[in-house]
Amino acid sequence: MAHKKGSGSTKNGRDSRSQRLGIKKYGGELADIGNIIVRQRGSRFKPGLNVKLGKDYTLFAVAKGKIVFKKSKKNRTKISIITNENN
């Protein structure tokens, strides 16, 4: 057995790409149909009116309007979109 390492390549130099999670559109902003509002792991934010939940827990808009964040019971945050028809 050799007692010194051979002069191969190093074992460092790799890093994974960041996941880019978080809120993409904030309360009061306007959202179009299909706009991503939140990228998340698990359903920390819940979908409300005119918002759907993707299979990777992404929240996205299904109507055009203004984004509203609302705290509900048990300190959960619901995200809704208020359209002109809802006023």
WOLINQUI-V595558 format. One record per residue. SS is DSSP state (~ for helix, > for strand, _ for the rest). Layout:
BEGIN
((SS) (SS))
END
This chain:
BEGIN
((_) (_) (_) (_) (_) (_) (_) (_) (_) (_) (_) (_) (_) (_) (_) (_) (_) (_) (_) (_) (_) (>) (>) (_) (_) (_) (_) (_) (_) (>) (>) (_) (_) (_) (_) (>) (>) (>) (>) (_) (_) (_) (_) (_) (>) (>) (>) (_) (_) (_) (>) (>) (>) (_) (_) (_) (_) (_) (>) (>) (>) (_) (_) (_) (>) (>) (>) (>) (>) (>) (>) (_) (~) (~) (~) (_) (>) (>) (>) (>) (>) (>) (_) (~) (~) (~) (_))
END
